[in-house]
Amino acid sequence: MAMRRAGVRWRALVLGVAALCLWGAVAAPSALGGPEPGPKKGTFLVASDSLQDPRFRQSVVLLLRHDDQGAMGLIVNRPTRFVLGKVLPEAEALADRPDRLYFGGPVDLKAVLVLLQTEKPPAASTPVFGDTHLTGLDEALEHLGRKERSSDRFRVFVGYAGWAPGQLQAEITRGDWQLVPAEETVLFRSDPSTLWQDLRETLNRIWI
């Protein structure tokens, strides 16, 4: 019953987030396909200085999928003003926590995705890299509600970033994105406000 109430409240929240965060739409990825040349899941896409699209300017995207059907990722450095514990007060796992809802991208703002760092992920989850897995909100709340899992780290996202087949590789070739292997200490850092700047500085030092 608590999970159903959480779902109803979440749908209402998503409508508010859509009004704040909807900057446009990009092509949504379709069903899973075969491999495509280019970066693999578990890679950070770091926006270049020249990328001025307001949907992705100064963004860092964690790539979740890249194949011949397209690509999918989550913007990981755009927290919203919504505190999860306040918008989902019935979720005991979120009580007294400062975690915020993140804007994951302009595609499908009804979609709620969770990145969960744990050694024992829920059954309904997909590995991304290391101990980080992609799962749904209900699965994450049930997992985090167990006392032995309460210290696991997580991020909750509304929406995601998507590219049509070949589109992401074309953007990389054009210089819109630079690639960095994802690290969990970076992904789950407490303050993401300087994440883009920090990764850009790291890339600049490498290329100097």
C-alpha positions in Angstrom: 0.0 0.0 0.0 2.8 2.4 0.9 4.5 1.7 -2.5 1.2 2.5 -4.3 0.8 5.8 -2.5 4.4 6.6 -3.4 3.6 5.9 -7.0 0.6 8.3 -7.0 2.5 11.0 -5.2 5.5 10.6 -7.6 3.3 11.0 -10.7 2.1 14.3 -9.3 5.6 15.4 -8.6 6.8 14.5 -12.1 4.2 17.0 -13.6 5.8 19.8 -11.5 9.3 18.8 -12.5 8.3 18.7 -16.2 7.2 22.3 -16.0 10.6 23.3 -14.5 12.9 21.1 -16.5 11.4 20.5 -19.9 13.8 22.3 -22.4 13.0 20.3 -25.5 13.2 16.7 -26.7 15.8 14.5 -28.3 15.3 11.2 -30.0 14.4 8.5 -27.5 16.3 5.2 -27.8 14.4 2.1 -28.9 14.7 -1.5 -28.0 18.1 -3.0 -27.2 20.2 -3.8 -30.2 23.7 -4.8 -31.1 27.0 -3.1 -30.4 27.9 0.2 -32.1 31.4 1.7 -32.3 32.1 4.3 -29.7 31.9 4.6 -25.9 30.4 1.9 -23.8 28.2 2.1 -20.8 29.9 3.2 -17.7 31.5 6.2 -19.5 31.1 9.8 -18.5 30.3 12.1 -21.4 31.6 15.6 -20.5 30.2 18.4 -22.5 32.8 20.5 -24.3 33.0 24.3 -24.0 31.5 24.6 -27.5 28.3 22.7 -26.7 25.7 25.4 -26.2 22.5 23.4 -26.4 20.8 24.5 -23.1 19.6 20.9 -22.5 23.2 19.7 -22.2 25.4 22.8 -21.7 28.0 22.1 -19.0 26.5 18.7 -18.3 28.1 15.3 -17.4 26.2 12.3 -18.7 26.6 8.7 -17.5 26.2 6.5 -20.5 23.9 3.6 -19.8 23.6 2.1 -23.2 25.1 2.5 -26.7 24.3 0.2 -29.5 23.0 0.1 -33.1 19.5 1.2 -31.8 20.9 4.4 -30.3 22.2 5.5 -26.9 20.8 6.4 -23.5 22.3 8.1 -20.5 21.6 10.2 -17.4 22.7 13.8 -16.7 24.4 13.4 -13.2 25.2 16.9 -12.2 21.7 18.6 -12.2 19.9 18.2 -8.9 16.5 19.9 -8.7 15.2 21.7 -5.6 13.0 18.8 -4.7 14.1 16.9 -1.6 13.1 13.2 -1.8 12.2 12.8 1.8 9.7 15.7 1.6 8.0 14.7 -1.6 7.8 11.0 -0.5 7.3 11.3 3.3 5.8 7.8 3.4 9.1 6.3 2.3 10.9 5.5 5.6 14.2 4.9 3.8 14.3 8.5 2.8 13.3 10.0 6.1 15.7 12.8 7.5 17.9 12.5 4.4 18.9 15.5 2.2 18.9 13.6 -1.1 17.4 15.5 -4.0 15.7 14.5 -7.2 18.0 14.8 -10.2 17.0 16.0 -13.7 18.3 13.1 -15.8 17.5 14.5 -19.3 14.7 15.9 -21.5 13.4 12.5 -22.7 10.3 11.1 -21.1 9.8 13.1 -17.9 7.4 10.4 -16.7 10.3 8.0 -16.4 11.9 7.6 -12.9 15.3 5.9 -12.8 17.6 5.1 -9.9 21.3 4.6 -9.8 22.1 2.4 -6.8 25.6 1.5 -5.6 25.5 -1.8 -3.8 27.2 -5.1 -3.7 23.8 -6.9 -3.6 21.5 -5.2 -6.1 17.7 -5.8 -6.4 16.8 -8.6 -8.8 15.1 -6.1 -11.1 18.2 -4.1 -11.9 20.8 -3.7 -14.6 24.6 -3.4 -14.0 26.2 -0.2 -15.3 29.8 -0.3 -13.9 31.5 -1.4 -10.7 28.9 -1.8 -8.0 26.5 0.7 -9.7 23.2 -0.6 -11.0 20.2 0.9 -12.7 16.8 0.1 -11.1 13.3 1.5 -10.5 12.0 3.6 -7.7 9.9 1.0 -5.9 12.8 -1.6 -6.1 15.2 1.0 -4.7 13.0 2.0 -1.9 12.4 -1.6 -0.9 16.1 -2.3 -1.0 17.1 0.8 1.0 14.4 0.1 3.5 16.4 -2.9 4.7 18.7 -1.8 7.6 21.7 -3.6 6.2 21.3 -1.7 2.9 20.7 1.8 4.4 24.3 2.9 3.8 24.2 2.1 0.1 24.4 5.2 -2.1 21.8 6.2 -4.7 20.6 8.9 -7.0 17.0 9.3 -8.3 16.4 10.8 -11.7 13.4 12.0 -13.7 13.8 11.8 -17.4 16.9 10.7 -19.4 19.0 11.6 -22.3 18.6 9.7 -25.6 20.2 9.6 -29.0 19.1 8.1 -32.3 21.4 5.5 -34.0 24.7 7.1 -34.9 23.8 10.4 -33.4 26.0 10.2 -30.3 29.0 9.1 -32.2 28.5 11.9 -34.7 28.4 14.4 -31.7 31.6 12.9 -30.3 33.4 13.2 -33.6 32.2 16.8 -33.9 33.8 17.5 -30.5 30.6 18.0 -28.5 31.6 15.5 -25.9 34.8 14.2 -24.3 35.0 10.8 -22.7 36.1 9.9 -19.1 35.8 6.4 -17.4 33.1 6.7 -14.8 34.1 6.4 -11.1 31.7 5.9 -8.2 33.5 8.4 -6.0 32.8 11.0 -8.6 29.3 9.9 -9.5 28.0 9.9 -5.9 30.0 12.9 -4.6 28.0 14.9 -2.2 28.2 18.2 -4.1 27.8 17.9 -7.9 27.9 21.6 -8.5 31.5 21.7 -9.7 31.6 18.2 -11.3 31.6 19.5 -14.9 34.4 22.1 -14.1 36.5 19.5 -12.3 36.3 17.0 -15.1 37.0 19.6 -17.7 40.1 20.7 -15.7 41.3 17.1 -15.5 40.8 16.6 -19.3 42.7 19.9 -20.0 45.6 18.7 -17.9 45.7 15.4 -19.8 45.9 17.2 -23.2 48.3 19.9 -22.3 
